[in-house]
């Protein structure tokens, strides 16, 4: 499958990348007191990526990007697990009292990078 045709299978990853860009820019704009809001942006991006992955049709094994990556149902399961695990960690971190006094925007951005 060609590169342009492969992009339709890569949309959840593109949503995560867009979330990272927005989180980095938002962290630069927000003050120290409001840097926790980056966590909500990351949560929104992870939920959107999960929805896009859920709505994409599950197909059989499909090689994309000139046979360099394979998309299959097994990889979709792992993507859901990683999105859910990161979402739980970010939700728990937002409610943590230990992080209230420090700037946390970079932390939430790094959590999204690890997805």
Backbone as ProteinMPNN parsed JSONL, in Angstrom:
{"seq_chain_A": "XXXXXXXXXXXXXXXXXXXXXXXXXXXXXXXXXXXXXXXXXXXXXXXXXXXXXXXXXXXXXXXXXXXXXXXXXXXXXXXXXXXXXXXXXXXXXXXXXXXXXXXXXXXXXXXXXXX", "coords_chain_A": {"N_chain_A": [[0.848, -1.17, 0.0], [0.532, 2.225, -0.781], [2.104, 5.302, 0.404], [0.345, 7.519, 0.736], [-2.179, 6.299, 0.768], [-1.882, 4.838, 3.063], [-2.131, 6.566, 5.185], [-4.707, 6.728, 6.179], [-4.925, 4.566, 7.9], [-3.305, 5.356, 9.9], [-4.304, 7.379, 11.417], [-5.068, 7.476, 14.264], [-2.523, 7.695, 15.512], [-1.702, 10.095, 14.423], [-3.499, 11.808, 15.652], [-2.596, 11.641, 18.291], [-0.063, 12.799, 17.96], [-0.818, 15.395, 17.188], [-2.025, 16.129, 19.576], [0.211, 16.209, 21.236], [1.629, 18.391, 20.146], [-0.188, 20.487, 20.634], [-0.256, 20.327, 23.438], [2.383, 21.001, 24.135], [2.557, 23.646, 23.186], [0.494, 24.798, 24.698], [1.53, 24.473, 27.26], [3.621, 26.24, 27.175], [2.24, 28.618, 27.098], [0.507, 28.702, 29.347], [0.45, 29.784, 32.781], [2.362, 29.123, 35.83], [0.509, 28.344, 37.783], [-1.621, 27.449, 36.27], [-0.731, 25.305, 34.799], [-1.581, 22.729, 35.132], [-3.737, 22.362, 33.5], [-2.888, 21.384, 31.108], [-2.907, 18.677, 31.414], [-5.623, 18.059, 31.129], [-5.918, 18.623, 28.431], [-4.32, 16.608, 27.363], [-5.756, 14.371, 28.208], [-8.101, 14.741, 26.713], [-7.058, 14.466, 24.112], [-6.159, 11.785, 24.184], [-8.565, 10.422, 24.555], [-9.858, 11.144, 22.192], [-8.131, 9.929, 20.308], [-8.529, 7.264, 21.01], [-11.237, 6.983, 20.363], [-11.143, 7.401, 17.58], [-9.605, 5.205, 16.866], [-11.339, 3.18, 17.695], [-13.508, 3.604, 15.975], [-12.413, 3.123, 13.51], [-12.389, 0.721, 10.939], [-12.052, -2.665, 11.879], [-9.779, -4.7, 10.391], [-8.3, -7.362, 8.501], [-4.858, -8.421, 8.602], [-2.898, -5.801, 7.503], [-0.449, -4.467, 5.549], [1.228, -1.353, 5.767], [2.557, 1.811, 4.61], [4.449, 1.131, 2.538], [5.01, -1.564, 3.214], [6.363, -1.39, 5.683], [5.198, -1.195, 8.177], [2.774, -3.056, 9.977], [-0.685, -3.309, 10.276], [-2.923, -4.787, 12.381], [-5.536, -6.711, 14.049], [-4.462, -7.448, 16.551], [-2.533, -5.508, 17.098], [-4.186, -3.33, 17.416], [-5.452, -3.924, 19.83], [-3.327, -3.642, 21.633], [-2.817, -0.925, 21.304], [-5.159, 0.182, 22.385], [-4.823, -0.67, 25.046], [-2.493, 0.741, 25.807], [-3.369, 3.404, 25.475], [-5.442, 3.467, 27.375], [-4.046, 2.88, 29.773], [-2.299, 5.077, 29.965], [-4.178, 7.113, 30.123], [-5.39, 6.531, 32.599], [-3.205, 6.949, 34.344], [-2.706, 9.692, 33.947], [-5.147, 10.776, 34.809], [-5.077, 10.015, 37.515], [-2.863, 11.463, 38.3], [-3.641, 14.115, 37.995], [-5.397, 14.439, 40.087], [-3.725, 14.254, 42.243], [-2.373, 15.371, 45.3], [0.273, 15.914, 45.777], [1.369, 16.987, 43.498], [0.333, 19.493, 43.202], [1.74, 21.804, 43.859], [3.779, 22.145, 42.039], [5.011, 22.79, 38.696], [3.317, 21.145, 36.203], [2.92, 20.711, 33.51], [4.907, 19.797, 31.701], [5.219, 17.217, 32.592], [2.745, 15.965, 31.978], [2.841, 16.204, 29.226], [5.04, 14.578, 28.641], [3.968, 12.151, 29.441], [2.092, 11.757, 27.436], [3.811, 11.546, 25.288], [4.969, 9.098, 25.724], [3.069, 7.314, 24.913]], "CA_chain_A": [[0.0, 0.0, 0.0], [1.319, 3.45, -0.886], [2.176, 6.162, 1.584], [-0.861, 8.344, 0.87], [-3.277, 5.408, 1.15], [-1.615, 4.322, 4.406], [-2.416, 7.569, 6.213], [-6.01, 6.457, 6.791], [-4.719, 3.613, 8.99], [-2.382, 5.973, 10.845], [-4.973, 8.549, 11.991], [-4.943, 7.58, 15.731], [-1.2, 8.199, 15.853], [-1.678, 11.517, 14.06], [-4.234, 12.513, 16.707], [-1.687, 11.737, 19.438], [0.969, 13.785, 17.614], [-1.452, 16.714, 17.285], [-2.188, 16.387, 21.009], [1.525, 16.6, 21.757], [1.935, 19.755, 19.704], [-1.066, 21.39, 21.385], [0.162, 20.31, 24.843], [3.636, 21.756, 24.257], [2.246, 25.071, 23.019], [-0.303, 25.227, 25.852], [2.407, 24.56, 28.427], [4.378, 27.486, 27.044], [1.342, 29.757, 27.295], [-0.07, 28.709, 30.695], [1.308, 30.159, 33.908], [2.663, 28.006, 36.734], [-0.71, 27.91, 38.475], [-2.561, 26.833, 35.335], [-0.099, 24.284, 33.959], [-2.314, 21.464, 35.276], [-4.729, 22.267, 32.424], [-2.307, 20.58, 30.032], [-3.385, 17.315, 31.656], [-6.949, 17.917, 30.524], [-5.712, 18.553, 26.98], [-3.808, 15.272, 27.066], [-6.889, 13.45, 28.366], [-8.961, 14.923, 25.54], [-6.388, 13.872, 22.96], [-6.154, 10.328, 24.3], [-9.935, 9.954, 24.316], [-10.114, 11.285, 20.754], [-7.376, 8.885, 19.608], [-9.215, 5.997, 21.274], [-12.467, 6.962, 19.561], [-10.779, 7.213, 16.174], [-9.193, 3.806, 16.733], [-12.545, 2.365, 17.843], [-14.368, 3.772, 14.803], [-11.766, 2.618, 12.297], [-12.859, -0.656, 10.756], [-11.053, -3.715, 12.116], [-9.576, -5.51, 9.196], [-7.255, -8.357, 8.648], [-3.508, -7.882, 8.588], [-2.701, -4.893, 6.384], [0.834, -3.744, 5.575], [1.114, 0.046, 5.354], [3.798, 2.545, 4.368], [5.329, 0.305, 1.709], [5.316, -2.788, 3.967], [7.249, -1.18, 6.83], [4.382, -1.352, 9.381], [1.607, -3.909, 9.762], [-1.838, -3.03, 11.131], [-3.748, -5.971, 12.543], [-6.36, -6.604, 15.266], [-3.628, -7.577, 17.747], [-1.916, -4.197, 17.369], [-5.253, -2.453, 17.91], [-5.654, -4.221, 21.251], [-2.24, -3.023, 22.38], [-3.018, 0.531, 21.289], [-6.185, 0.475, 23.391], [-4.239, -0.867, 26.376], [-1.584, 1.857, 26.078], [-4.172, 4.616, 25.652], [-6.155, 3.368, 28.646], [-3.084, 2.971, 30.876], [-1.85, 6.467, 30.058], [-5.325, 7.888, 30.585], [-5.545, 6.298, 34.039], [-2.097, 7.605, 35.05], [-2.915, 11.143, 33.898], [-6.277, 11.081, 35.698], [-4.625, 9.899, 38.901], [-1.898, 12.531, 38.568], [-4.349, 15.391, 38.12], [-6.008, 14.482, 41.415], [-2.703, 14.077, 43.274], [-2.057, 16.571, 46.074], [1.713, 16.134, 45.746], [1.744, 17.725, 42.295], [-0.37, 20.782, 43.154], [2.641, 22.94, 44.066], [4.827, 22.2, 41.015], [4.555, 22.925, 37.313], [3.108, 19.769, 35.748], [2.655, 20.638, 32.075], [5.899, 18.942, 31.052], [4.94, 15.839, 33.009], [1.631, 15.447, 31.188], [3.306, 16.084, 27.847], [5.87, 13.374, 28.574], [3.082, 10.986, 29.511], [1.518, 11.576, 26.101], [4.89, 11.113, 24.39], [5.232, 7.674, 25.95], [2.058, 6.495, 24.236]], "C_chain_A": [[0.895, 1.235, 0.0], [1.237, 4.312, 0.356], [0.905, 6.979, 1.792], [-2.051, 7.49, 1.302], [-3.113, 4.91, 2.583], [-1.999, 5.298, 5.505], [-3.753, 7.294, 6.897], [-5.905, 5.442, 7.931], [-3.903, 4.211, 10.13], [-3.014, 7.155, 11.571], [-4.912, 8.581, 13.524], [-3.58, 8.11, 16.179], [-1.066, 9.678, 15.505], [-2.432, 12.355, 15.087], [-3.353, 12.675, 17.941], [-0.592, 12.767, 19.168], [0.399, 15.2, 17.686], [-1.675, 17.1, 18.743], [-0.875, 16.836, 21.626], [1.872, 18.03, 21.388], [1.097, 20.763, 20.481], [-0.646, 21.458, 22.849], [1.442, 21.106, 25.048], [3.372, 23.248, 24.15], [1.45, 25.585, 24.217], [0.564, 25.36, 27.096], [3.274, 25.81, 28.368], [3.524, 28.7, 27.377], [0.846, 29.843, 28.739], [0.952, 29.134, 31.743], [1.547, 28.935, 34.796], [1.412, 27.466, 37.415], [-1.655, 27.144, 37.559], [-1.943, 25.73, 34.49], [-0.783, 22.924, 34.091], [-3.337, 21.277, 34.157], [-4.205, 21.489, 31.225], [-2.736, 19.122, 30.189], [-4.754, 17.072, 31.05], [-6.862, 17.879, 28.998], [-5.221, 17.169, 26.568], [-4.92, 14.231, 27.2], [-7.809, 13.531, 27.151], [-8.349, 14.271, 24.306], [-6.375, 12.356, 23.004], [-7.544, 9.743, 24.065], [-10.272, 10.052, 22.83], [-9.378, 10.211, 19.959], [-8.026, 7.521, 19.81], [-10.497, 5.882, 20.458], [-12.175, 6.742, 18.085], [-10.362, 5.766, 15.935], [-10.402, 2.879, 16.814], [-13.414, 2.422, 16.583], [-13.72, 3.303, 13.507], [-12.113, 1.14, 12.15], [-11.752, -1.673, 11.048], [-10.949, -4.61, 10.889], [-8.542, -6.574, 9.493], [-5.895, -7.673, 8.562], [-3.28, -7.071, 7.319], [-1.337, -4.227, 6.499], [0.643, -2.318, 5.058], [2.501, 0.655, 5.217], [4.837, 1.663, 3.686], [5.892, -0.886, 2.484], [6.3, -2.586, 5.112], [6.519, -1.36, 8.157], [3.193, -2.234, 9.024], [0.532, -3.523, 10.766], [-2.684, -4.294, 11.168], [-4.571, -5.833, 13.824], [-5.549, -6.695, 16.558], [-2.97, -6.245, 18.098], [-2.954, -3.206, 17.878], [-5.509, -2.679, 19.396], [-4.57, -3.552, 22.082], [-2.356, -1.507, 22.392], [-4.067, 0.933, 22.322], [-5.629, 0.345, 24.806], [-3.331, 0.303, 26.737], [-2.346, 3.162, 26.284], [-4.864, 4.601, 27.012], [-5.206, 3.515, 29.836], [-2.597, 4.404, 31.061], [-2.968, 7.359, 30.565], [-5.524, 7.732, 32.092], [-4.452, 7.01, 34.826], [-2.287, 9.117, 35.064], [-4.074, 11.541, 34.807], [-5.875, 11.002, 37.166], [-3.667, 11.027, 39.257], [-2.581, 13.878, 38.738], [-4.936, 15.535, 39.522], [-5.006, 14.346, 42.554], [-2.409, 15.399, 43.979], [-0.568, 16.897, 46.035], [2.145, 16.989, 44.564], [1.095, 19.099, 42.208], [0.59, 21.967, 43.202], [3.725, 23.06, 42.999], [4.195, 22.344, 39.639], [4.474, 21.53, 36.691], [2.875, 19.634, 34.248], [3.616, 19.726, 31.34], [5.645, 17.471, 31.37], [3.827, 15.231, 32.154], [2.02, 15.29, 29.724], [4.171, 14.84, 27.684], [5.034, 12.104, 28.674], [2.46, 10.709, 28.14], [2.573, 11.111, 25.106], [5.114, 9.613, 24.525], [4.186, 6.767, 25.313], [2.627, 6.089, 22.908]], "O_chain_A": [[1.903, 1.277, 0.706], [0.413, 4.084, 1.242], [0.439, 7.111, 2.924], [-2.852, 7.929, 2.128], [-4.102, 4.593, 3.245], [-2.176, 4.889, 6.653], [-3.912, 7.599, 8.079], [-6.73, 5.466, 8.844], [-3.824, 3.626, 11.211], [-2.311, 7.872, 12.284], [-4.712, 9.668, 14.066], [-3.5, 8.891, 17.127], [-0.393, 10.427, 16.213], [-2.045, 13.491, 15.362], [-3.36, 13.733, 18.57], [-0.233, 13.53, 20.064], [1.06, 16.107, 18.189], [-1.53, 18.268, 19.105], [-0.856, 17.747, 22.453], [2.356, 18.793, 22.224], [1.617, 21.782, 20.936], [-0.674, 22.534, 23.445], [1.569, 21.817, 26.045], [3.904, 24.032, 24.937], [1.704, 26.689, 24.7], [0.354, 26.266, 27.901], [3.622, 26.375, 29.405], [4.033, 29.7, 27.883], [0.77, 30.936, 29.299], [2.15, 28.88, 31.611], [1.007, 27.857, 34.549], [1.278, 26.256, 37.6], [-2.407, 26.285, 38.019], [-2.578, 25.26, 33.546], [-0.582, 22.053, 33.244], [-3.761, 20.152, 33.892], [-4.987, 20.991, 30.416], [-2.907, 18.415, 29.196], [-5.017, 15.994, 30.516], [-7.643, 17.184, 28.347], [-5.651, 16.626, 25.55], [-5.01, 13.311, 26.386], [-8.243, 12.506, 26.626], [-9.046, 13.601, 23.544], [-6.559, 11.705, 21.976], [-7.68, 8.688, 23.446], [-10.897, 9.151, 22.272], [-9.945, 9.641, 19.027], [-8.07, 6.71, 18.884], [-10.809, 4.817, 19.926], [-12.878, 5.986, 17.414], [-10.723, 5.171, 14.92], [-10.478, 1.896, 16.076], [-13.986, 1.413, 16.172], [-14.411, 3.105, 12.508], [-12.125, 0.399, 13.133], [-10.643, -1.554, 10.526], [-11.933, -5.191, 10.432], [-7.994, -6.659, 10.592], [-5.824, -6.448, 8.459], [-3.443, -7.574, 6.208], [-1.092, -3.493, 7.456], [-0.019, -2.099, 4.043], [3.493, 0.076, 5.659], [5.946, 1.474, 4.186], [7.086, -1.179, 2.42], [7.008, -3.524, 5.48], [7.157, -1.651, 9.169], [2.67, -2.169, 7.912], [0.801, -3.42, 11.963], [-3.107, -4.807, 10.132], [-4.323, -4.92, 14.611], [-5.915, -6.078, 17.558], [-2.864, -5.898, 19.274], [-2.634, -2.334, 18.686], [-5.756, -1.727, 20.137], [-4.86, -2.96, 23.122], [-2.025, -0.871, 23.393], [-3.885, 1.909, 23.049], [-5.935, 1.166, 25.67], [-3.392, 0.806, 27.859], [-2.006, 3.943, 27.173], [-4.871, 5.609, 27.719], [-5.532, 4.203, 30.804], [-2.495, 4.887, 32.188], [-2.724, 8.269, 31.358], [-5.799, 8.713, 32.782], [-4.73, 7.611, 35.863], [-2.052, 9.757, 36.088], [-3.985, 12.55, 35.507], [-6.291, 11.837, 37.969], [-3.659, 11.497, 40.395], [-2.14, 14.697, 39.545], [-4.964, 16.634, 40.076], [-5.402, 14.326, 43.719], [-2.22, 16.426, 43.327], [-0.188, 18.05, 46.24], [3.183, 17.647, 44.625], [1.296, 19.804, 41.22], [0.291, 23.025, 42.647], [4.522, 23.997, 43.049], [3.013, 22.062, 39.443], [5.473, 20.811, 36.662], [2.652, 18.523, 33.767], [3.209, 18.968, 30.46], [5.833, 16.597, 30.523], [3.959, 14.109, 31.665], [1.582, 14.351, 29.059], [4.046, 14.125, 26.69], [5.363, 11.093, 28.054], [2.321, 9.554, 27.739], [2.264, 10.362, 24.18], [5.415, 8.936, 23.542], [4.41, 5.563, 25.191], [1.965, 5.389, 22.141]]}, "name": "protein", "num_of_chains": 1, "seq": "XXXXXXXXXXXXXXXXXXXXXXXXXXXXXXXXXXXXXXXXXXXXXXXXXXXXXXXXXXXXXXXXXXXXXXXXXXXXXXXXXXXXXXXXXXXXXXXXXXXXXXXXXXXXXXXXXXX"}
